[in-house]
Amino acid sequence: MVYFKYPDNPTFDLVYLAQDLGYFKNAHIQPKYVGKIDANQVIPLVGTGDIDFGTRMASLTVSAVAGGADVKIISAGNETLQNAPHMKYFVRKDSGIKNLKDLEGKTIAMNGFGACAEYVTKKYLRENHVDPAKIKWVAMPNEQLEQALDQKRIDLAIIHPPQSGIAQQNKNLKDLFSDWDIDHGLSGMQPYTVNGKFLRAHPAEVKEFVGIIAKTANWVDAHPTQAREYIAKRLHMNVSQVERYAYVKNLVIQQQPLQYWINTLENANQIPKGKIKASAIATNAYNPYAESSSIAYAGK
């Protein structure tokens, strides 16, 4: 039996759902939870081996690999849809914020730097002639964002599921838009990353892990209401307040979202141009549902 170290975080996550569904019951690989881990530390701790798998936006893995970390993306993750976005942007109804230009001079809070909330938002602002330098950016746990906004400690909160549903039901708040409105899902895929040493030591078990979470992802897409119920029970939330993720079919990794993040980080001068290739940071070799190990464009 191989145990993998994994965060026990208040999130919508396939590992937790797979365990609730019994998919790990007879597997040769099992989760061993190591407690709550700050979102900013998930990929760095995968790199050090303090945890074995982690799911965060691909930008963090790209940056880690560029910095010499021994990590690999081994499956896709959630998929941004119009009715299941990766993140939503909330303000107070009485804030006076009606458009992007109104955000200059305000405070925007998100669950961490270096990922979707920061780069997608700043890119969107610049494209709409808003200067990100004129905005104060702060980070706090996803589960604290709704309350901070409600208490007027921040002006805009970028909130991910499941907690975005709490903000959606707060009568004092309104959502301005989602990441679907920004790029129709191009940036939204949040893959699973593995520690390289763990991967080389346990390739068969990693393949079993990917097969389990891919099966779980397909189940979530087919049973969204039941998935929300499982997460609500785990996080002690009202199921009506739980928003879900949708997932890439079979969790097969595709080129477009990876290349989006490589290009975005290059343009932001966070990594050298041409240093990182999608094929070097990700593989479908451990996905039993994939037709090949290559990272292909959608439809191929």
Secondary structure, DSSP 4 states (H G I P E B T S, - for coil): -EEEEE---SS--HHHHHHHHTTTTT-SEEEEE-----GGGHHHHHHHTSSSEEE--HHHHHHHHHTT--EEEEEEEEE-BTTB-S-EEEEETTS---SGGGGTTSEEEES-SSSHHHHHHHHHHHHTT--GGGSEEEE--HHHHHHHHHTTS-SEEEE-TTTHHHHHH-TTEEEEEEHHHHHTTTT--EEEEEEHHHHHH-HHHHHHHHHHHHHHHHHHHH-HHHHHHHHHHHHT--GGG----EE-GGG--BHHHHHHHHHHHHHTTSS-TTS--HHHHB-STT-TT-SSSS-B-TT-
